[in-house]
């Protein structure tokens, strides 16, 4: 028998012709896939079965057994557990943990640490203060060390460097990895390197063997150098961990931390006008589109929430928002932690521009639009009514906080 793979022109034609009755049968059925923010999304059109009367039914148990009366519960797929009982060495990671959670930059950093650790090493994450993260296991963390204390709260680089020095003395890691970011990791890493009297590798985006490559010349050139012990990595330095889960065993310092009087006093956060924040740096964006009919109410809601205003291309072309407020591939690519889309259907260029946002909230009348499919939380309804309710909820919350403070 010949091993030559022969094409079927008729099958290929049916697969291309959407009007053919056999077109759906020729398409590969994809039940789920990973979205741009790492969340597993399900194909709602692929769920269900055709009943005996020709009507499509949905089996909520996931069994999809047609007219069978017996239903079996869906089994959750567990990722394989990666264990390191006796680590040969440690790769220490200090994530930014903005808002108490791992950012996309932190997950890239943990993916790079996982590559350096291999099968014999363990990834040790060092976190300052309380956190809200519950996904350390799927992010690649084998050991977790939480340095608690009021001295680490706020802007306290000197105290944090002392804490890292104590961790370095106890665990003697092969490498230290910190995010080269403006959220604190870049400054902390450079201060830590000066304390250790070591020269770090900065803006690293790739590691090959015993050599690392970092950005130089205002980001226009690549600089290759031998792999040092202290690495400040840029975003997208590696793929996040996605195929394994890890133990996240808690560890503690064997000795207490040295206490010293800080030379820096943290006076707290300073109020900033959200409109003055560049779109690419905004953490909370409230964006409007063609579905917004009351723009005065839209601006009032953004002011009540303290969010930076954005817009779709349609809203900008119609003159409702300035050109520098446009979000998307033809405007500004944003990396907000929360992105609220009001009346935006979700053109492909707009979805590309918000691909790096952590949480997307969609307010729209059309439950089948692409923005609803992309969103982590969707609210279906008239935007004016929803925005009025949102303003009322914010005022109620703030008044309650004032009464509690009084």
C-alpha positions in Angstrom: 0.0 0.0 0.0 1.3 3.4 -0.9 2.2 5.8 2.0 1.4 8.9 -0.1 -1.2 11.1 1.4 -3.8 12.1 -1.2 -5.9 15.2 -1.1 -9.7 15.1 -1.4 -10.7 18.2 -3.5 -14.3 17.7 -2.8 -13.9 17.6 0.9 -11.7 20.7 0.8 -14.4 22.5 -1.3 -17.1 21.6 1.2 -14.9 22.9 4.1 -14.6 26.2 2.3 -18.3 26.5 1.3 -20.3 27.7 4.3 -23.6 27.2 2.4 -23.0 23.5 1.8 -25.1 21.3 4.1 -22.1 19.2 5.1 -19.9 22.3 5.8 -20.3 22.0 9.6 -19.4 18.3 9.6 -16.1 19.0 7.8 -15.0 21.6 10.4 -12.8 20.5 13.4 -14.9 20.8 16.5 -13.0 22.9 19.1 -14.7 22.7 22.4 -12.3 25.0 24.3 -9.3 27.2 23.8 -7.1 29.5 25.8 -7.9 33.2 25.4 -5.4 36.1 25.1 -5.4 36.6 28.9 -4.8 32.9 29.7 -8.4 32.1 30.6 -9.9 28.9 29.1 -12.9 29.7 26.9 -15.6 27.4 25.8 -17.3 27.1 22.4 -20.9 27.7 23.2 -21.9 26.5 19.8 -20.2 23.1 20.3 -22.0 22.4 23.6 -25.2 20.2 23.4 -26.7 17.6 21.2 -29.6 17.1 18.8 -32.6 15.5 20.6 -35.0 12.9 19.1 -37.3 15.7 18.0 -34.6 17.6 16.2 -34.2 20.3 18.8 -30.7 21.1 20.1 -30.4 20.4 23.9 -27.6 21.3 26.3 -26.4 18.7 28.8 -25.4 20.8 31.8 -23.4 17.8 33.2 -21.1 17.8 30.2 -21.9 14.2 29.3 -23.8 15.1 26.1 -25.3 11.6 25.8 -28.4 12.5 23.7 -31.6 10.9 25.0 -29.9 8.8 27.6 -31.5 9.2 31.0 -28.3 8.5 32.9 -25.9 11.5 33.2 -22.4 11.5 34.4 -20.7 14.5 36.1 -18.0 16.2 34.2 -14.5 15.4 35.3 -12.2 18.3 35.8 -8.9 17.9 34.2 -6.0 18.2 36.6 -2.6 19.3 35.4 0.3 17.0 36.3 1.9 17.9 39.7 5.5 18.8 39.6 7.3 18.0 42.9 10.9 18.8 44.0 11.3 17.0 47.4 15.0 17.9 47.8 16.0 20.8 45.5 19.5 20.8 44.3 19.4 24.6 44.1 17.0 27.5 44.2 15.9 30.1 41.6 14.5 33.0 43.7 11.8 35.3 42.2 10.6 38.5 43.7 7.3 39.4 41.8 5.9 42.9 41.9 2.5 41.7 43.1 0.7 44.9 42.1 -2.6 44.9 44.0 -1.6 41.7 45.8 -1.8 39.5 42.7 0.5 38.2 40.0 0.7 40.4 37.0 1.4 39.2 33.4 5.0 40.4 33.8 5.3 38.3 37.1 4.0 35.2 35.3 6.5 35.7 32.5 9.2 36.0 35.1 8.1 32.8 36.8 8.1 31.0 33.4 11.7 32.1 32.9 12.6 30.9 36.4 11.0 27.5 35.6 13.3 27.2 32.6 16.4 28.0 34.7 15.3 25.6 37.5 14.9 22.6 35.2 13.9 19.3 36.9 16.4 19.5 39.8 15.9 23.1 41.0 13.0 24.7 42.8 11.5 28.1 42.1 11.2 30.1 45.4 8.9 33.1 45.3 9.5 35.9 47.8 6.5 38.0 48.6 6.3 41.0 50.9 3.2 41.4 53.1 -0.3 40.1 52.6 -1.4 39.0 49.2 -4.6 37.9 47.4 -3.1 35.5 44.9 -4.4 31.9 44.9 -2.8 30.7 41.6 0.8 30.3 42.6 0.5 26.6 41.9 -0.3 27.0 38.2 2.2 29.9 37.9 5.2 27.6 38.6 6.0 28.3 42.3 7.6 25.4 44.2 8.3 27.2 47.4 6.7 30.4 48.8 8.3 32.7 51.4 6.1 35.5 52.7 8.0 38.3 54.6 5.4 39.9 56.8 5.6 43.0 58.9 4.5 46.6 58.8 8.0 47.7 57.9 7.5 46.3 54.4 4.3 48.2 53.7 4.2 51.0 51.2 7.4 52.4 49.8 10.1 50.7 51.8 13.0 49.7 49.5 15.6 49.7 52.3 13.7 47.3 54.5 12.9 45.0 51.5 16.6 44.9 50.5 17.4 43.8 54.1 14.8 41.1 53.8 16.3 39.9 50.5 19.7 39.8 52.0 18.5 37.5 54.8 16.9 35.2 52.2 20.1 35.2 50.2 22.1 34.2 53.2 19.8 31.3 54.1 19.0 29.8 50.7 22.1 30.9 48.6 20.1 30.8 45.3 21.7 30.2 42.0 19.9 33.1 40.5 17.7 36.0 41.6 15.0 37.2 39.2 13.2 40.5 39.5 10.9 42.2 37.0 12.5 45.2 35.3 9.4 47.3 35.7 8.3 50.7 37.0 6.1 49.0 39.6 9.0 48.6 42.0 10.9 45.6 40.7 13.4 47.7 38.7 14.4 49.9 41.6 14.4 47.1 44.1 16.6 44.9 41.9 19.2 47.7 41.4 19.3 48.5 45.1 19.7 44.8 45.9 22.5 44.5 43.4 24.3 47.4 44.9 23.9 45.9 48.3 25.4 42.6 47.1 28.1 44.4 45.1 27.1 42.5 42.0 26.4 43.7 38.5 22.9 42.7 37.3 21.7 42.0 33.8 19.0 44.5 33.0 16.1 44.5 30.5 16.7 40.8 29.8 14.3 39.3 27.3 16.0 36.0 26.4 18.4 33.5 28.0 20.3 31.0 25.9 22.5 28.6 27.9 25.0 30.6 29.9 24.3 33.8 28.0 21.5 36.4 28.4 20.3 39.0 25.9 19.0 42.4 27.1 17.8 45.5 25.5 20.3 48.4 25.1 20.6 51.7 23.2 17.1 53.0 24.2 15.7 49.6 23.1 17.2 49.7 19.6 20.0 47.2 20.2 20.5 43.8 21.9 23.4 43.3 24.4 24.6 39.8 25.0 26.6 39.0 28.2 27.4 36.0 30.4 24.5 35.0 32.6 24.9 36.7 36.0 23.4 35.7 39.4 21.0 38.7 39.5 18.7 39.2 36.5 16.2 42.0 35.9 13.9 40.6 33.2 11.6 42.5 30.8 8.0 41.6 30.0 7.5 38.6 27.7 10.9 37.3 28.7 9.5 33.7 28.6 6.2 31.9 28.2 4.1 31.6 31.5 3.8 28.1 33.0 0.7 26.5 31.6 1.2 22.7 31.5 2.0 21.9 35.2 1.0 22.7 38.7 3.4 23.0 41.6 3.4 22.3 45.4 3.8 25.9 46.7 5.3 24.6 49.9 5.6 27.4 52.5 9.1 28.1 53.9 10.3 30.5 56.6 13.5 32.3 57.5 15.5 30.5 60.2 16.7 33.8 61.7 14.9 37.0 62.4 15.3 40.1 60.2 17.6 42.8 61.3 15.7 46.0 62.2 17.1 49.4 61.4 15.7 53.0 61.2 14.7 53.8 57.7 16.1 56.8 56.0 13.0 57.1 53.7 9.6 58.1 55.0 6.6 57.1 53.0 4.0 59.9 52.9 1.4 57.7 51.2 -0.1 57.8 47.7 -0.7 61.2 46.0 -3.9 61.8 44.2 -3.4 62.0 40.4 -5.8 63.3 37.8 -6.8 60.1 35.8 -7.0 62.2 32.6 -3.3 63.0 33.0 -2.2 59.4 33.0 -1.0 58.1 29.6 -3.2 55.4 28.2 -0.4 52.9 28.0 0.3 53.3 31.7 -3.3 53.5 33.1 -4.3 50.7 35.4 -8.1 51.4 35.2 -9.6 52.4 31.9 -13.3 53.3 31.3 -13.8 53.1 27.5 -16.8 54.1 25.5 -18.0 53.2 22.0 -20.8 53.6 19.5 -23.3 52.2 22.0 -22.9 55.2 24.4 -25.7 57.7 23.8 -25.2 60.0 26.8 -21.6 61.1 26.8 -22.1 63.5 29.7 -23.2 60.5 31.8 -20.2 58.5 30.6 -17.8 61.3 31.8 -19.6 61.5 35.1 -19.3 57.8 35.6 -15.6 57.8 34.8 -15.0 60.6 37.2 -16.9 58.8 40.0 -14.8 55.7 39.4 -11.6 57.6 39.2 -10.8 55.8 35.9 -8.9 57.0 32.8 -11.2 57.5 29.9 -10.7 55.6 26.6 -12.7 55.2 23.4 -13.1 53.0 20.4 -12.3 54.2 16.9 -15.9 54.9 16.0 -16.3 57.2 19.0 -13.2 59.0 18.1 -14.1 59.4 14.4 -17.5 60.8 15.5 -15.8 63.5 17.5 -16.9 62.3 21.0 -13.4 61.7 22.3 -9.9 63.0 21.4 -7.6 61.0 19.1 -5.1 60.2 21.9 -7.9 58.4 23.8 -8.4 55.8 21.1 -7.7 52.2 22.2 -6.7 49.5 19.7 -4.2 48.4 17.1 -4.7 51.7 15.3 -4.6 53.7 18.5 -2.9 52.8 21.8 -2.2 49.3 23.1 -3.2 49.2 26.8 -2.2 47.0 29.7 -4.7 48.0 32.3 -5.5 45.7 35.2 -9.2 46.6 34.7 -10.7 47.6 31.4 -14.4 48.5 31.2 -15.9 48.6 27.7 -19.2 50.5 27.4 -21.1 50.0 24.1 -18.1 48.6 22.3 -18.9 45.7 20.0 -15.3 44.5 19.8 -13.7 44.9 16.4 -10.5 42.9 15.9 -8.3 45.9 16.1 -9.8 46.9 19.4 -9.5 43.4 20.8 -5.8 43.4 19.8 -5.2 46.6 21.7 -6.7 45.2 25.0 -5.1 41.8 24.6 -2.8 42.4 27.6 -5.5 43.7 30.0 -6.0 41.5 33.1 -9.7 41.9 33.6 -12.2 43.1 31.0 -15.8 44.1 31.9 -18.2 44.6 29.0 -21.5 46.6 29.1 -23.5 46.0 26.0 -27.0 45.3 24.6 -25.9 42.6 22.3 -25.1 39.3 24.1 -23.5 37.9 21.0 -20.9 40.6 20.2 -17.2 39.8 20.2 -16.5 42.0 23.3 -18.9 39.9 25.4 -17.0 36.8 24.3 -13.7 38.4 25.3 -14.9 39.8 28.6 -14.4 38.2 32.0 -17.6 39.9 33.3 -20.5 40.9 31.1 -23.5 43.1 31.9 -26.3 43.0 29.3 -28.5 46.0 29.2 -29.0 49.7 28.4 -25.8 51.6 29.2 -27.5 54.7 30.6 -29.4 52.7 33.3 -26.3 50.6 34.2 -24.1 53.7 34.5 -26.7 55.5 36.7 -26.8 52.4 39.0 -23.0 52.3 39.0 -22.7 55.9 40.1 -25.3 55.3 42.9 -23.4 52.2 44.1 -20.1 54.2 44.2 -21.7 57.0 46.2 -23.3 54.6 48.6 -20.0 52.9 49.2 -18.1 56.1 49.8 -20.7 57.5 52.1 -20.6 54.3 54.1 -16.8 54.5 54.4 -17.1 58.1 55.6 -19.6 57.1 58.3 -17.3 54.3 59.4 -14.3 56.6 59.6 -16.3 59.2 61.6 
